[in-house]
Amino acid sequence: MTNGIDKKALFKLASEPYLKPISDLGFGFYNLDENTAILRFQLSNDKGPLLISKNNLTAYAYFESTNGSASDVIELAIEDEFQGIVTITLDSAFLHACTNTTVTGQVYIGVNNVDGNSQYNEVAVFREFKFEVADALINKITSTTKIEYIRMFSQLKQRIEQEVKDIEEAIANGADYVAEMKTVLQQGKDALNKIVIDGKADINTLITQSKSDIDETVSQSIEDIATLSNNTKTSIQNTADTANESVKATSDQAITHVDAKVAEFNKTVEDNGFVTPEQLDTNINSLNWQKYKLTNDDGSYQIVALAENLDNLYNLPAGNFYTTSVPITSASSQAGFTTVEKRENVVRRITFRPYNSKQTWVKRFYNTWSDWERVDSTLTDTGWVEFNLINGAATNTEYGDRNGFKCAYRTIVNGSVTERCLRINGSNIVPGQTIANLPSGFCKNAQTFPVRIPTKYAGGYLVIEPSGNVKFYINGDSSAWISTDYAYGEMSWKD
């Protein structure tokens, strides 16, 4: 029965022909654990998790303590057929027998040979692992302490019995309490009735007074409204009379003014006093203003084919053009918008913007023409791309309470300069092992950098290879290195 208090530990086992040191799983159980000490194993090979089921494979495990205690050969239960996960619940009797010892275990898998043909017999043995079995703290209580607990519970029993006796006596005297409560209840009813009668009288008095006040207020309001209405009517009539007189006077003046202007206009027409179209063109052409056409009449740019000829480009007049076959090699396109600026024939500047990108290219002339120069920004930044460590290493385990960074890589390109950045944060790593796979070609040359590790060691460092493999090493003796030791650091370089 599962109540959510299981102690489950997952260990990854690979089917490979390499003899490696016994792996310390880094966890343990207690001798009082019962049906909660669970080991989970993920079985895999170089292609990924093994696909297992009761029809094709059977998994077994065997455990042996340093004090000589040993388990039976136990068949493992299949938990996840597609992820290759099997599980076993350690027997409480075996845990009790292994108290205060280190237990070494090993997992075996065998192909179910239903035909009994010996050539189909296949058994794979996985690497050994170990864990600890400790003595539960409660087992260390002395006999003296146990006697004190017994005496304490005896005294508690006596106190409870006395409390029960007191309650029984109080219940026996309950009749007197009931009579007293009835008296108090009657007194409360009498007081409440008096309050209700007095309240009704006060409310009736208040209602009578309020009606009188309201009637008086209504009468006064009616008189005020009648007076205000009469005054308003008189004021509006006076204002209307004044407005009518003002409008009539203004209208008479406007009619007189318009009649005079109409007569003046008719006189001008009769005398031919307007400018003719021919005279208007002459007057406009005589004005001193710039007469250089920069665009087509509809605002679009004139299209010019340059045939990849520099002379055609240099001979463009000042203005705005859409040019094709521009003599340029590094732009995203040879077609785009071209602007020609000049100061007489001394200084010239040509700006070319390809139609399919945000690039901007410039050529300048002062005595001689310069080469094409790109003037827009070329900076690109991938940002931090997070990744997980491999080969059983635990990712992002350190400095979490101090806003520690996570495993990630980054590429920043500014023109021809490429900067690479790398962050490592993890534990359960093995010195000399590949702990990460970055994109191939992440660095042009092999790189090596120091990283933070526990201070009890001489120091640690990473090697980043052009293939993308990242390997971890420590200086000096690595025999004391354990699974909880860690590596943490950030590094960057320019390719």
Legacy VTK file of the C-alpha trace (Angstrom):
# vtk DataFile Version 3.0
C-alpha trace
ASCII
DATASET POLYDATA
POINTS 495 float
0.000 0.000 0.000
1.437 3.395 -0.998
0.917 6.327 1.396
3.433 8.735 -0.132
6.191 8.091 2.472
8.345 5.847 0.263
12.082 6.460 0.089
12.751 6.068 -3.616
16.256 6.333 -5.109
16.976 6.211 -8.867
20.323 4.922 -10.192
21.258 4.777 -13.870
23.006 1.564 -15.013
24.550 1.199 -18.461
25.195 -2.100 -20.252
28.837 -1.556 -21.231
32.096 -3.550 -21.176
34.005 -1.059 -18.995
35.068 -2.049 -15.488
34.526 0.986 -13.274
34.941 1.544 -9.510
32.003 0.559 -7.321
29.573 3.485 -7.416
28.539 5.021 -4.113
24.887 5.949 -4.635
25.220 8.637 -1.952
22.113 7.591 -0.031
21.129 5.136 2.708
18.309 3.540 4.634
17.557 2.735 8.294
17.000 -0.669 9.875
13.426 0.310 10.868
12.354 1.162 7.284
9.519 -1.201 6.372
8.139 -1.402 2.822
9.539 2.110 2.150
13.197 1.460 1.199
12.894 1.373 -2.595
15.688 1.218 -5.194
14.916 2.202 -8.816
17.306 1.429 -11.677
17.234 2.818 -15.214
18.840 0.231 -17.525
20.378 1.567 -20.733
23.011 0.985 -23.398
24.800 3.307 -25.805
21.544 3.774 -27.773
19.409 4.822 -24.807
17.047 3.180 -22.292
16.424 -0.577 -22.728
12.929 -1.635 -23.787
11.963 -4.338 -21.291
8.881 -6.387 -20.489
7.980 -9.646 -18.790
7.873 -11.273 -22.239
11.481 -10.638 -23.258
13.650 -9.930 -20.174
13.868 -10.735 -16.465
15.893 -8.535 -14.077
17.434 -9.756 -10.810
19.425 -8.166 -7.983
21.708 -9.507 -5.264
22.889 -7.628 -2.130
25.726 -8.377 0.314
26.647 -6.508 3.526
30.132 -5.915 4.885
29.117 -7.929 7.995
28.469 -11.018 5.833
24.681 -10.733 5.601
23.345 -11.493 2.118
19.996 -11.388 0.373
18.399 -13.936 -1.923
18.590 -13.435 -5.681
15.538 -11.161 -5.986
13.518 -10.580 -9.153
12.970 -6.864 -9.881
9.564 -5.418 -10.747
9.202 -3.561 -14.058
8.029 0.028 -13.458
8.426 1.673 -16.902
8.900 -0.619 -19.937
9.797 2.213 -22.334
12.294 4.008 -20.063
13.934 0.754 -18.862
13.104 1.396 -15.175
12.935 -1.543 -12.713
12.407 -1.369 -8.956
12.860 -3.375 -5.752
11.632 -2.822 -2.168
14.317 -3.917 0.324
13.144 -6.418 2.947
13.012 -4.994 6.508
14.618 -8.165 7.926
17.573 -7.748 5.564
17.935 -4.058 6.531
17.894 -5.033 10.236
20.631 -7.631 9.608
22.779 -5.004 7.831
22.622 -2.358 10.602
25.606 0.076 10.582
27.193 -1.533 7.484
27.754 -0.797 3.825
25.741 -2.906 1.387
27.069 -3.749 -2.080
24.601 -4.718 -4.807
24.537 -5.758 -8.425
21.805 -6.040 -11.085
21.548 -8.793 -13.724
19.230 -9.133 -16.700
18.567 -12.260 -18.730
16.691 -12.951 -21.962
13.649 -15.188 -21.521
14.651 -18.269 -23.565
11.228 -19.821 -24.161
12.622 -22.424 -26.589
15.302 -23.662 -24.185
17.966 -23.335 -26.906
21.365 -22.674 -25.295
22.530 -20.437 -28.134
19.834 -17.943 -27.137
20.995 -17.742 -23.496
21.969 -14.086 -22.858
22.798 -12.551 -19.460
24.154 -9.022 -18.822
25.782 -8.050 -15.503
25.759 -4.344 -14.571
28.347 -2.478 -12.497
28.359 -2.830 -8.729
26.987 -0.108 -6.456
26.774 0.461 -2.724
24.686 2.249 -0.082
24.551 2.568 3.713
22.184 1.038 6.303
22.125 2.976 9.597
20.712 2.229 13.019
17.483 4.163 13.717
17.899 6.739 16.464
14.999 5.346 18.498
16.867 2.076 18.978
19.435 3.955 21.061
17.022 4.829 23.952
18.442 3.427 27.242
16.524 1.209 29.671
16.562 4.008 32.291
14.800 6.354 29.857
12.192 3.705 29.059
11.413 3.288 32.854
10.996 7.074 33.162
8.507 7.040 30.236
6.491 4.239 31.958
6.379 6.207 35.261
5.282 9.367 33.377
2.361 7.556 31.683
1.291 6.071 35.091
1.111 9.552 36.626
-0.810 10.811 33.590
-3.361 8.001 34.054
-3.945 9.029 37.706
-4.529 12.674 36.696
-7.072 11.672 34.014
-8.983 9.476 36.492
-9.195 12.423 38.966
-10.471 14.742 36.205
-13.225 12.241 35.315
-14.289 12.059 38.983
-14.526 15.866 39.230
-16.688 16.014 36.090
-19.100 13.390 37.469
-19.555 15.418 40.713
-20.244 18.571 38.707
-22.947 16.790 36.693
-24.599 15.600 39.944
-24.939 19.243 41.053
-26.377 20.272 37.673
-29.988 20.656 39.002
-29.035 23.770 41.040
-27.379 25.284 37.983
-30.539 24.753 35.887
-32.795 26.523 38.436
-30.414 29.475 38.575
-30.343 29.681 34.764
-34.186 29.780 34.595
-34.273 32.723 37.031
-31.725 34.648 34.974
-33.692 33.876 31.778
-36.952 35.310 33.214
-35.175 38.464 34.361
-33.756 38.882 30.869
-37.197 38.537 29.254
-38.690 41.215 31.549
-35.860 43.640 30.775
-36.196 43.004 27.028
-39.988 43.659 27.070
-39.425 46.995 28.838
-36.846 48.012 26.233
-39.282 47.177 23.390
-42.156 49.226 24.938
-39.912 52.257 25.556
-38.505 51.976 22.036
-41.939 52.010 20.411
-42.886 55.201 22.278
-39.656 56.945 21.204
-40.169 55.926 17.569
-43.779 57.225 17.472
-42.672 60.583 18.898
-39.863 60.833 16.315
-42.236 60.000 13.423
-44.729 62.725 14.451
-41.981 65.364 14.704
-40.466 64.322 11.353
-43.827 64.618 9.551
-44.282 68.152 10.875
-40.767 69.185 9.775
-41.251 67.703 6.296
-44.598 69.476 5.723
-43.045 72.809 6.693
-40.044 72.253 4.389
-42.274 71.313 1.412
-44.388 74.478 1.769
-41.307 76.710 1.918
-39.732 74.955 -1.114
-42.860 75.465 -3.235
-42.827 79.207 -2.496
-39.081 79.470 -3.361
-39.536 77.603 -6.669
-42.458 79.812 -7.740
-40.455 82.993 -7.046
-37.378 81.660 -8.928
-39.516 80.615 -11.921
-41.063 84.071 -12.277
-37.655 85.783 -12.052
-36.174 83.402 -14.654
-38.981 84.016 -17.156
-38.501 87.782 -16.913
-34.684 87.494 -17.373
-35.003 85.184 -20.405
-37.491 87.493 -22.128
-35.206 90.510 -21.626
-32.196 88.584 -23.003
-34.167 87.394 -26.064
-35.285 90.931 -26.917
-31.693 92.208 -26.696
-30.380 89.330 -28.868
-32.991 89.926 -31.571
-32.037 93.593 -31.823
-28.293 92.739 -32.013
-28.800 90.078 -34.724
-30.898 92.436 -36.848
-28.266 95.199 -36.673
-25.412 92.786 -37.559
-27.409 91.300 -40.449
-28.034 94.743 -41.952
-24.304 95.551 -41.775
-23.332 92.218 -43.405
-25.772 92.676 -46.271
-24.405 96.151 -46.981
-20.748 94.857 -46.914
-21.455 91.883 -49.208
-23.293 94.042 -51.724
-20.301 96.393 -51.893
-17.822 93.499 -52.432
-20.003 91.958 -55.164
-20.107 95.258 -56.987
-16.303 95.589 -56.637
-15.773 92.027 -58.009
-18.033 92.645 -60.977
-16.114 95.839 -61.786
-12.783 93.938 -61.678
-14.111 91.251 -64.042
-15.297 93.899 -66.484
-11.849 95.564 -66.445
-10.007 92.134 -66.952
-8.014 92.586 -63.755
-7.260 88.821 -63.210
-3.922 87.116 -64.100
-4.019 84.961 -67.248
-2.579 81.363 -67.239
0.314 82.462 -69.451
1.186 85.324 -67.115
1.001 82.920 -64.108
3.606 80.540 -65.678
5.887 83.507 -66.413
5.624 84.749 -62.831
6.333 81.287 -61.344
9.373 80.674 -63.573
10.819 84.046 -62.586
10.828 83.053 -58.872
14.196 82.043 -57.291
13.551 78.444 -56.008
15.185 75.001 -56.403
14.049 73.189 -59.521
15.755 69.725 -59.090
13.597 66.587 -59.360
14.453 64.000 -56.629
11.708 61.402 -57.294
9.115 60.484 -59.885
5.849 62.419 -59.864
4.205 59.672 -57.756
7.028 59.777 -55.158
8.668 56.510 -56.304
12.399 56.176 -57.119
13.722 56.076 -60.672
14.954 52.545 -61.596
18.546 52.407 -62.932
20.395 49.237 -64.089
24.135 49.623 -63.328
25.274 46.381 -65.052
27.839 45.845 -62.230
29.847 48.777 -63.652
31.524 51.186 -61.196
31.595 54.012 -63.754
27.820 53.761 -64.131
27.542 54.020 -60.346
29.943 56.997 -60.096
28.148 58.874 -62.908
24.771 58.840 -61.155
23.526 62.398 -60.545
22.471 63.566 -57.081
19.120 62.097 -56.045
17.307 58.924 -55.034
17.292 55.761 -57.186
16.328 52.072 -57.111
19.411 50.416 -58.613
19.971 46.862 -59.872
23.217 44.948 -60.571
25.118 47.209 -58.160
28.895 46.471 -58.236
29.174 45.180 -54.629
30.178 41.695 -53.393
29.433 41.477 -49.651
25.894 42.870 -49.506
22.814 40.667 -49.030
21.614 41.682 -52.526
22.835 43.723 -55.529
19.455 45.448 -55.816
18.188 48.136 -53.496
17.777 51.829 -52.727
20.661 54.183 -53.604
21.067 57.812 -52.520
23.667 60.099 -54.159
24.740 63.279 -52.307
27.334 65.802 -53.479
28.914 69.210 -52.865
29.575 70.486 -56.370
32.128 68.011 -57.821
34.513 68.017 -54.843
32.846 65.709 -52.327
30.370 62.910 -53.081
28.737 60.186 -51.000
26.792 57.136 -52.230
24.596 55.189 -49.766
23.280 51.743 -50.806
20.639 49.804 -48.818
19.804 46.277 -50.128
16.052 45.730 -50.434
16.086 42.421 -48.480
17.996 43.355 -45.288
18.791 46.177 -42.875
22.372 46.513 -44.184
23.702 49.965 -45.089
26.801 50.409 -47.319
28.620 53.691 -48.093
31.147 54.884 -50.724
32.840 58.293 -50.328
34.677 60.503 -52.856
37.281 63.133 -52.086
39.925 63.158 -54.817
39.469 59.326 -55.045
36.660 56.869 -54.363
36.779 54.709 -51.203
35.847 51.025 -51.037
32.397 49.944 -49.891
32.064 50.265 -46.089
29.268 48.721 -44.027
27.998 51.234 -41.431
25.062 49.442 -39.731
25.514 47.382 -36.556
26.517 43.696 -37.018
26.253 42.573 -33.369
24.394 39.280 -32.730
23.873 37.560 -29.386
22.282 34.128 -28.806
21.688 34.830 -25.108
22.243 32.104 -22.509
21.194 28.680 -23.878
20.669 26.247 -20.981
21.683 22.555 -21.143
21.869 19.499 -18.853
24.976 17.603 -17.786
25.369 13.992 -18.976
26.720 10.631 -17.803
24.764 10.695 -14.537
25.940 14.147 -13.422
23.395 16.237 -11.489
22.655 19.644 -13.075
22.348 23.057 -11.302
22.779 21.751 -7.750
24.977 24.474 -6.222
24.463 28.067 -4.937
20.700 27.953 -5.529
20.078 29.962 -2.335
22.455 32.694 -3.574
21.029 33.160 -7.081
23.632 30.848 -8.591
23.719 30.568 -12.377
22.666 27.460 -14.342
24.547 25.372 -16.911
24.397 27.402 -20.151
26.432 28.532 -23.173
26.380 31.771 -25.203
27.786 33.158 -28.481
28.282 36.903 -29.169
29.380 37.984 -32.684
30.460 41.591 -33.305
31.703 41.997 -36.838
34.610 39.578 -37.261
35.026 38.972 -33.504
33.278 35.940 -31.933
33.089 35.579 -28.153
32.105 32.258 -26.519
30.845 31.954 -22.905
30.219 28.842 -20.777
28.705 28.253 -17.327
29.009 24.947 -15.392
27.041 24.051 -12.211
26.705 20.422 -11.089
27.655 17.526 -8.832
27.827 13.692 -8.920
30.563 14.061 -11.536
33.559 11.778 -12.025
37.057 13.255 -12.607
38.253 12.548 -16.139
34.697 12.037 -17.417
32.836 13.905 -20.194
30.137 15.900 -18.376
28.579 17.897 -21.263
28.112 17.907 -25.054
28.082 21.412 -26.598
27.344 22.056 -30.303
30.155 20.787 -32.510
32.562 23.595 -33.394
31.604 25.671 -30.354
35.313 26.464 -30.032
37.899 26.544 -32.822
40.716 25.423 -30.527
40.763 23.358 -27.335
40.201 25.566 -24.270
40.938 24.924 -20.568
39.761 26.920 -17.535
39.787 26.521 -13.727
36.476 25.989 -11.876
35.356 26.219 -8.249
35.426 22.867 -6.364
35.482 22.029 -2.607
38.504 23.618 -0.913
39.814 20.276 0.347
41.191 19.606 -3.162
44.129 21.286 -4.908
41.928 22.619 -7.698
39.758 21.626 -10.652
39.564 22.593 -14.320
37.567 21.993 -17.506
38.756 21.101 -21.010
36.463 22.215 -23.873
37.203 20.441 -27.158
36.280 21.558 -30.723
34.001 18.498 -30.945
31.823 20.023 -28.194
32.850 17.577 -25.446
33.487 19.131 -22.011
35.669 17.104 -19.621
36.308 17.631 -15.897
39.606 17.052 -14.061
41.041 17.763 -10.605
44.648 18.448 -9.703
46.443 15.792 -7.694
44.902 12.726 -6.027
41.221 12.163 -6.931
40.630 9.029 -4.829
38.792 10.993 -2.100
36.349 12.559 -4.595
32.704 11.718 -3.730
29.380 12.144 -5.503
28.354 15.243 -3.508
31.493 17.158 -4.540
30.752 19.786 -7.163
32.109 22.043 -9.919
30.942 25.667 -10.408
32.359 28.339 -12.718
31.970 30.690 -15.693
34.503 31.164 -18.487
34.740 33.014 -21.827
37.155 33.325 -24.748
37.389 34.858 -28.228
37.692 32.630 -31.309
LINES 1 496
495 0 1 2 3 4 5 6 7 8 9 10 11 12 13 14 15 16 17 18 19 20 21 22 23 24 25 26 27 28 29 30 31 32 33 34 35 36 37 38 39 40 41 42 43 44 45 46 47 48 49 50 51 52 53 54 55 56 57 58 59 60 61 62 63 64 65 66 67 68 69 70 71 72 73 74 75 76 77 78 79 80 81 82 83 84 85 86 87 88 89 90 91 92 93 94 95 96 97 98 99 100 101 102 103 104 105 106 107 108 109 110 111 112 113 114 115 116 117 118 119 120 121 122 123 124 125 126 127 128 129 130 131 132 133 134 135 136 137 138 139 140 141 142 143 144 145 146 147 148 149 150 151 152 153 154 155 156 157 158 159 160 161 162 163 164 165 166 167 168 169 170 171 172 173 174 175 176 177 178 179 180 181 182 183 184 185 186 187 188 189 190 191 192 193 194 195 196 197 198 199 200 201 202 203 204 205 206 207 208 209 210 211 212 213 214 215 216 217 218 219 220 221 222 223 224 225 226 227 228 229 230 231 232 233 234 235 236 237 238 239 240 241 242 243 244 245 246 247 248 249 250 251 252 253 254 255 256 257 258 259 260 261 262 263 264 265 266 267 268 269 270 271 272 273 274 275 276 277 278 279 280 281 282 283 284 285 286 287 288 289 290 291 292 293 294 295 296 297 298 299 300 301 302 303 304 305 306 307 308 309 310 311 312 313 314 315 316 317 318 319 320 321 322 323 324 325 326 327 328 329 330 331 332 333 334 335 336 337 338 339 340 341 342 343 344 345 346 347 348 349 350 351 352 353 354 355 356 357 358 359 360 361 362 363 364 365 366 367 368 369 370 371 372 373 374 375 376 377 378 379 380 381 382 383 384 385 386 387 388 389 390 391 392 393 394 395 396 397 398 399 400 401 402 403 404 405 406 407 408 409 410 411 412 413 414 415 416 417 418 419 420 421 422 423 424 425 426 427 428 429 430 431 432 433 434 435 436 437 438 439 440 441 442 443 444 445 446 447 448 449 450 451 452 453 454 455 456 457 458 459 460 461 462 463 464 465 466 467 468 469 470 471 472 473 474 475 476 477 478 479 480 481 482 483 484 485 486 487 488 489 490 491 492 493 494
